């Protein structure tokens, strides 16, 4: 693929130079059409049985994007009180929010309980705390309902730091501890309404996920009258799309998933609601970052192009060694990838690790060019920082009609000073 930007008509006819002249750089730019398409895809993963896709909010918490998810029929997973409140603000009712916290305080659990948000407990200790909270609040037995997160013993992901299942991860309750789940539930008169799992993030091979689904359904047979079973998320996206990496094989995955569900339903005797937790798949490809090249140089034969997209703007390459394809825009047009030169695309942060693309074959960049970093919609702005006292970037959305609108204004130095 020579240009994702051109083939997808990402800017919907808008000149990227005009966009950045209006809103500055660095700039997160979203495409509503692509976002809706990806969200629709995950909403149809299971069609034979009751199913909901719970968008994993941590991937991107912009309220305007959450509203799109709501309109596309997705429910949402939240990991904190803050995410629950953002979802309320976006219009999600409590019964379309699933609270999946990790090592949280009594105050956070009480907040979820009081607001009627279904909560999954990640450890026996947290389940015990949840039961104590229910007693302290003097909840009726009918309202003492929760879920538990099971460690499936299977993990997968694009980096070991995003593997969330298996023997070495901090997440979930081990299968051998399931009898203690029932003991704690009996002690506090809790109803275990659902179980959930998550094996990791960004995998492109469906097999580990299918193995984990098979395993969690085997474990589910130990639980009576489950209302729902959540298989987790983690579907990957082709970060190497300019090298023609293929999409996640969603159609093949769905065909292989259905017989596994058929077998479980026949054994269980009833059909619970099935859920998944897509995050990255929903939003990653629907966003690019535009950054200005402010300097070029060579050090001992190594070429560098310095931009205003530092690790404060996009931390994934520094944190996970993540790959993001890069296109070069000059005078509003994508520079063809006909002649490529090894270059290091770097940011403006005072860290040696502030590298977006290392020794990457790219069109030779010049001062004044725009670096267009692809697939930045997931774990991009949501993991931004103000390191080096640099205010966070603005976000704009290109609507289905091609209109560009601000969905988060650029932070200012004054904003940073307010907290002192």
C-alpha positions as CSV (number, residue, x, y, z in Angstrom):
1,X,0.0,0.0,0.0
2,X,1.6,3.3,-1.1
3,X,-0.7,5.5,1.0
4,X,-3.4,4.6,3.6
5,X,-4.3,8.3,3.8
6,X,-5.0,8.5,0.0
7,X,-6.7,5.1,-0.4
8,X,-9.0,5.6,2.6
9,X,-9.7,9.3,1.8
10,X,-8.9,9.9,5.4
11,X,-9.2,13.7,5.3
12,X,-12.5,13.5,3.4
13,X,-11.3,16.1,0.9
14,X,-9.9,18.5,3.5
15,X,-6.4,19.8,3.0
16,X,-4.3,18.7,6.0
17,X,-2.3,21.9,5.9
18,X,-5.5,23.9,6.2
19,X,-6.5,21.7,9.2
20,X,-3.3,22.4,11.0
21,X,-3.3,26.1,10.1
22,X,-6.6,26.2,11.9
23,X,-5.8,24.0,14.9
24,X,-2.0,23.8,15.2
25,X,0.3,20.9,15.7
26,X,0.7,18.3,17.2
27,X,-2.9,17.4,16.4
28,X,-5.0,14.3,16.7
29,X,-7.4,14.0,13.7
30,X,-10.2,11.5,13.7
31,X,-12.4,10.2,10.9
32,X,-16.0,9.5,11.9
33,X,-16.7,7.2,9.0
34,X,-13.9,4.9,9.8
35,X,-14.7,4.9,13.5
36,X,-18.3,3.9,12.9
37,X,-17.3,1.2,10.5
38,X,-15.0,-0.5,13.0
39,X,-17.5,-0.2,15.8
40,X,-20.2,-1.7,13.6
41,X,-17.9,-4.6,12.8
42,X,-17.4,-5.6,16.4
43,X,-21.1,-5.2,17.2
44,X,-21.7,-8.1,14.8
45,X,-19.1,-10.6,16.2
46,X,-21.9,-12.9,17.5
47,X,-25.3,-12.9,15.8
48,X,-26.7,-16.3,16.7
49,X,-26.9,-15.7,20.4
50,X,-27.5,-12.7,22.7
51,X,-24.4,-10.5,22.5
52,X,-23.1,-7.1,23.2
53,X,-19.7,-5.5,22.4
54,X,-18.4,-3.5,25.4
55,X,-16.1,-0.8,24.0
56,X,-13.1,-0.6,26.3
57,X,-13.1,3.0,27.3
58,X,-9.4,3.2,28.3
59,X,-8.4,3.1,24.7
60,X,-9.9,6.5,24.1
61,X,-12.1,8.4,26.5
62,X,-13.1,11.4,24.4
63,X,-16.8,12.1,25.1
64,X,-17.6,12.7,21.4
65,X,-16.2,9.3,20.4
66,X,-18.1,7.7,23.3
67,X,-21.3,9.3,21.9
68,X,-20.5,7.6,18.6
69,X,-20.1,4.3,20.3
70,X,-23.4,4.8,22.0
71,X,-25.1,5.5,18.7
72,X,-23.5,2.4,17.2
73,X,-25.1,0.3,19.9
74,X,-22.0,-0.5,21.9
75,X,-21.9,-0.9,25.6
76,X,-18.8,0.1,27.5
77,X,-16.2,-1.2,30.0
78,X,-14.9,1.3,32.6
79,X,-11.8,0.9,34.7
80,X,-12.2,3.8,37.1
81,X,-14.7,6.2,38.7
82,X,-13.5,8.8,36.2
83,X,-14.3,6.6,33.3
84,X,-17.8,5.8,34.7
85,X,-18.4,9.5,35.1
86,X,-17.3,10.3,31.6
87,X,-19.6,7.6,30.3
88,X,-22.5,9.1,32.3
89,X,-21.7,12.4,30.7
90,X,-21.7,10.9,27.3
91,X,-25.2,9.5,27.9
92,X,-24.6,5.9,28.8
93,X,-27.1,4.5,31.3
94,X,-25.9,2.5,34.2
95,X,-27.0,-0.8,32.7
96,X,-24.8,-0.3,29.6
97,X,-21.6,0.1,31.7
98,X,-19.5,-2.7,33.1
99,X,-17.0,-1.7,35.8
100,X,-13.8,-3.9,35.5
101,X,-11.4,-2.4,38.1
102,X,-8.1,-3.6,39.3
103,X,-6.9,-3.2,42.9
104,X,-9.3,-0.3,43.7
105,X,-10.3,1.3,47.0
106,X,-13.4,0.9,49.1
107,X,-14.5,4.3,47.9
108,X,-14.5,3.3,44.2
109,X,-16.5,0.1,44.9
110,X,-19.0,2.0,46.9
111,X,-19.4,4.6,44.1
112,X,-20.2,1.8,41.6
113,X,-22.6,0.1,44.0
114,X,-24.5,3.2,44.8
115,X,-24.8,4.1,41.1
116,X,-26.0,0.6,40.2
117,X,-23.1,-0.2,37.9
118,X,-22.3,-3.9,37.5
119,X,-18.9,-4.6,38.9
120,X,-16.3,-7.3,38.2
121,X,-14.0,-8.2,41.1
122,X,-10.4,-9.1,40.1
123,X,-9.3,-11.0,43.2
124,X,-10.6,-12.8,46.2
125,X,-9.5,-9.8,48.3
126,X,-11.5,-7.4,46.2
127,X,-14.5,-9.8,46.2
128,X,-14.3,-9.8,50.0
129,X,-14.1,-6.0,50.1
130,X,-17.1,-5.8,47.8
131,X,-19.1,-8.0,50.1
132,X,-18.1,-5.9,53.1
133,X,-19.3,-2.8,51.2
134,X,-22.6,-4.4,50.5
135,X,-23.1,-5.1,54.2
136,X,-22.0,-1.6,55.3
137,X,-24.5,-0.1,52.9
138,X,-27.2,-2.5,54.2
139,X,-28.1,-3.6,50.6
140,X,-30.9,-6.1,50.2
141,X,-29.8,-9.5,49.0
142,X,-31.4,-8.9,45.6
143,X,-29.0,-6.0,45.0
144,X,-25.8,-7.9,46.0
145,X,-24.9,-8.8,42.5
146,X,-21.5,-8.8,40.9
147,X,-19.1,-10.6,38.5
148,X,-15.7,-12.0,38.9
149,X,-12.7,-11.9,36.6
150,X,-11.1,-15.2,35.9
151,X,-7.5,-15.6,34.8
152,X,-7.9,-18.0,31.8
153,X,-4.3,-19.3,32.0
154,X,-3.8,-18.1,28.3
155,X,-2.2,-14.8,27.3
156,X,-1.5,-13.0,24.0
157,X,-0.5,-9.6,22.8
158,X,1.8,-7.4,20.8
159,X,4.1,-6.8,23.7
160,X,4.6,-8.6,27.1
161,X,3.4,-5.5,28.9
162,X,-0.1,-5.9,27.3
163,X,-0.5,-9.6,28.0
164,X,-3.3,-9.8,30.6
165,X,-3.8,-13.6,30.9
166,X,-1.5,-16.4,32.0
167,X,0.5,-17.3,35.1
168,X,2.6,-14.2,35.2
169,X,0.0,-11.5,35.0
170,X,-1.5,-9.6,37.9
171,X,-5.1,-9.9,36.6
172,X,-7.9,-12.2,37.5
173,X,-8.6,-15.1,39.9
174,X,-6.8,-18.3,39.3
175,X,-9.0,-21.3,38.5
176,X,-7.8,-23.2,41.6
177,X,-9.3,-20.4,43.7
178,X,-12.8,-20.7,42.3
179,X,-14.1,-22.7,45.3
180,X,-13.2,-19.7,47.5
181,X,-15.3,-17.4,45.2
182,X,-18.3,-19.5,46.2
183,X,-17.4,-19.4,49.9
184,X,-17.1,-15.6,49.9
185,X,-20.3,-15.3,47.9
186,X,-22.1,-17.4,50.4
187,X,-20.6,-15.4,53.3
188,X,-21.9,-12.1,52.0
189,X,-25.0,-13.4,50.2
190,X,-23.6,-12.3,46.8
191,X,-25.0,-13.4,43.5
192,X,-22.3,-14.1,40.9
193,X,-24.1,-12.9,37.8
194,X,-21.2,-13.1,35.3
195,X,-17.6,-14.0,34.7
196,X,-15.1,-12.2,32.5
197,X,-11.6,-12.6,31.2
198,X,-9.0,-10.8,29.1
199,X,-6.0,-12.4,27.5
200,X,-4.2,-9.4,26.1
201,X,-4.2,-6.7,23.5
202,X,-3.2,-6.3,19.8
203,X,-3.0,-9.9,18.7
204,X,-3.6,-10.8,15.0
205,X,-3.9,-14.5,15.3
206,X,-7.4,-15.5,16.5
207,X,-6.3,-19.0,17.9
208,X,-5.2,-17.9,21.4
209,X,-8.5,-16.0,21.8
210,X,-10.5,-19.0,20.6
211,X,-8.5,-21.2,23.1
212,X,-9.3,-18.7,25.9
213,X,-13.0,-18.7,24.9
214,X,-13.1,-22.5,25.0
215,X,-11.3,-22.5,28.4
216,X,-13.5,-19.8,30.0
217,X,-16.7,-21.7,28.8
218,X,-15.3,-24.9,30.4
219,X,-14.8,-22.9,33.6
220,X,-18.3,-21.4,33.3
221,X,-19.8,-24.9,33.8
222,X,-18.7,-24.6,37.4
223,X,-21.1,-21.5,37.9
224,X,-24.8,-21.8,38.1
225,X,-27.3,-19.5,36.4
226,X,-24.8,-17.1,34.9
227,X,-26.4,-14.0,33.3
228,X,-23.4,-13.2,31.1
229,X,-20.0,-14.4,30.1
230,X,-17.4,-11.8,28.9
231,X,-14.7,-13.1,26.6
232,X,-12.6,-10.0,26.7
233,X,-11.1,-8.2,23.7
234,X,-7.8,-7.5,22.2
235,X,-8.5,-7.9,18.4
236,X,-5.5,-6.4,16.7
237,X,-5.2,-4.0,13.8
238,X,-2.6,-3.9,11.0
239,X,0.0,-1.4,12.2
240,X,2.2,-2.4,9.3
241,X,-0.5,-1.6,6.7
242,X,1.9,0.3,4.4
243,X,3.7,-3.0,4.0
244,X,0.4,-4.6,3.2
245,X,-0.2,-6.3,6.5
246,X,-3.6,-7.9,6.4
247,X,-6.6,-7.0,8.6
248,X,-7.5,-9.1,11.6
249,X,-9.4,-12.1,10.1
250,X,-12.7,-11.2,11.6
251,X,-15.0,-13.2,9.3
252,X,-12.9,-16.4,9.8
253,X,-12.8,-15.7,13.5
254,X,-16.6,-15.5,13.7
255,X,-17.0,-18.8,11.8
256,X,-14.6,-20.6,14.2
257,X,-16.2,-19.0,17.3
258,X,-19.8,-20.1,16.7
259,X,-19.3,-23.9,17.0
260,X,-17.6,-23.3,20.3
261,X,-20.6,-21.4,21.6
262,X,-23.0,-24.1,20.2
263,X,-21.2,-26.7,22.2
264,X,-21.3,-24.7,25.4
265,X,-25.0,-23.8,25.1
266,X,-25.9,-27.4,24.6
267,X,-24.0,-28.4,27.8
268,X,-25.0,-25.5,30.0
269,X,-28.7,-25.8,29.3
270,X,-29.4,-22.1,29.0
271,X,-28.0,-19.2,27.0
272,X,-26.3,-16.4,28.9
273,X,-25.5,-13.0,27.3
274,X,-22.1,-13.2,25.6
275,X,-19.9,-10.1,25.7
276,X,-16.5,-9.0,24.3
277,X,-14.3,-6.0,25.1
278,X,-13.0,-4.4,21.9
279,X,-11.0,-1.3,22.4
280,X,-8.1,-0.8,20.0
281,X,-10.1,-2.3,17.1
282,X,-12.8,0.3,17.5
283,X,-10.7,3.4,17.4
284,X,-7.0,2.9,16.4
285,X,-7.4,3.2,12.6
286,X,-9.8,6.1,12.9
287,X,-7.1,8.5,13.9
288,X,-3.8,10.0,12.8
289,X,-1.5,12.5,14.4
290,X,-0.2,15.4,12.4
291,X,3.1,16.9,13.6
292,X,5.4,19.5,12.1
293,X,9.0,18.7,11.1
294,X,10.9,21.5,12.7
295,X,14.5,20.3,12.1
296,X,16.5,17.7,10.2
297,X,20.1,16.7,10.9
298,X,22.6,13.9,10.6
299,X,24.8,12.4,13.4
300,X,27.6,10.2,12.2
301,X,25.6,9.3,9.1
302,X,22.3,8.7,10.9
303,X,19.6,11.0,9.7
304,X,17.1,12.5,12.1
305,X,13.8,14.4,11.4
306,X,12.7,16.3,14.5
307,X,9.0,16.9,15.1
308,X,6.6,18.3,17.7
309,X,5.2,14.8,18.3
310,X,7.1,13.8,21.3
311,X,6.6,10.9,23.7
312,X,4.3,13.2,25.7
313,X,2.0,13.1,22.6
314,X,2.3,9.4,21.7
315,X,4.0,7.2,24.3
316,X,3.4,3.8,22.7
317,X,6.7,3.6,20.7
318,X,8.8,4.5,23.7
319,X,6.8,2.4,26.2
320,X,6.0,-0.7,24.1
321,X,8.5,-0.4,21.1
322,X,5.3,-0.1,19.1
323,X,5.3,0.4,15.4
324,X,3.2,3.2,13.8
325,X,3.3,3.6,10.1
326,X,4.3,7.2,9.0
327,X,3.4,9.1,5.9
328,X,5.0,12.4,4.9
329,X,2.8,15.3,3.8
330,X,4.3,18.2,1.8
331,X,2.3,21.2,0.6
332,X,-0.9,19.4,1.6
333,X,-0.2,16.2,-0.4
334,X,1.2,12.8,0.5
335,X,4.7,12.3,-0.6
336,X,4.9,9.1,-2.7
337,X,6.9,6.2,-1.2
338,X,8.9,5.8,-4.4
339,X,12.3,6.7,-3.0
340,X,12.9,5.9,0.6
341,X,15.8,6.8,2.9
342,X,16.5,5.4,6.4
343,X,15.6,8.1,8.9
344,X,14.9,8.4,12.6
345,X,11.6,10.3,13.3
346,X,12.0,11.8,16.8
347,X,10.1,14.2,19.0
348,X,11.0,17.3,21.0
349,X,11.3,15.8,24.5
350,X,14.5,15.7,26.4
351,X,14.9,11.9,26.4
352,X,17.0,9.6,24.3
353,X,14.0,7.3,24.0
354,X,11.8,10.0,22.4
355,X,11.7,8.1,19.1
356,X,8.6,7.6,17.0
357,X,10.3,5.6,14.2
358,X,13.8,4.2,14.4
359,X,15.9,3.7,11.2
360,X,12.7,3.7,9.2
361,X,12.7,3.8,5.3
362,X,10.7,7.0,4.6
363,X,10.5,9.7,2.0
364,X,13.4,12.1,2.7
365,X,11.8,14.6,5.1
366,X,12.4,18.4,5.0
367,X,11.8,21.1,7.5
368,X,8.2,22.2,7.2
369,X,6.8,18.8,6.2
370,X,4.0,17.2,8.1
371,X,4.7,13.8,9.7
372,X,1.4,11.9,9.6
373,X,1.5,9.1,12.3
374,X,-1.2,6.4,11.5
375,X,-3.3,4.3,13.8
376,X,-3.1,6.6,16.8
377,X,-6.7,6.5,18.0
378,X,-6.1,3.8,20.7
379,X,-3.9,4.5,23.7
380,X,-2.8,7.7,22.0
381,X,-4.4,10.8,23.6
382,X,-5.6,8.7,26.6
383,X,-2.0,8.0,27.5
384,X,-0.7,11.6,26.8
385,X,1.3,13.5,29.5
386,X,2.5,17.0,30.1
387,X,6.1,15.9,30.4
388,X,8.6,18.8,29.9
389,X,5.6,21.0,30.8
390,X,4.2,20.7,27.2
391,X,0.4,21.1,27.1
392,X,-1.5,18.3,25.6
393,X,-2.7,18.3,21.9
394,X,-6.0,19.2,20.5
395,X,-8.4,16.6,18.9
396,X,-10.5,17.2,15.9
397,X,-13.1,15.0,14.2
398,X,-13.8,14.9,10.5
399,X,-17.5,14.2,10.3
400,X,-19.3,12.0,7.7
401,X,-20.1,15.2,5.8
402,X,-16.5,16.2,5.7
403,X,-16.8,19.0,8.3
404,X,-13.9,19.4,10.7
405,X,-14.9,20.2,14.3
406,X,-12.9,20.4,17.6
407,X,-13.8,17.6,20.0
408,X,-11.1,18.6,22.6
409,X,-9.4,22.0,22.6
410,X,-5.6,22.3,22.9
411,X,-4.4,22.6,26.5
412,X,-2.5,25.8,27.4
413,X,0.2,26.7,29.8
414,X,-2.5,28.5,31.8
415,X,-4.3,25.2,32.2
416,X,-1.1,23.6,33.6
417,X,-0.7,26.5,36.1
418,X,-4.2,26.1,37.5
419,X,-3.3,23.1,39.6
420,X,-0.5,24.8,41.5
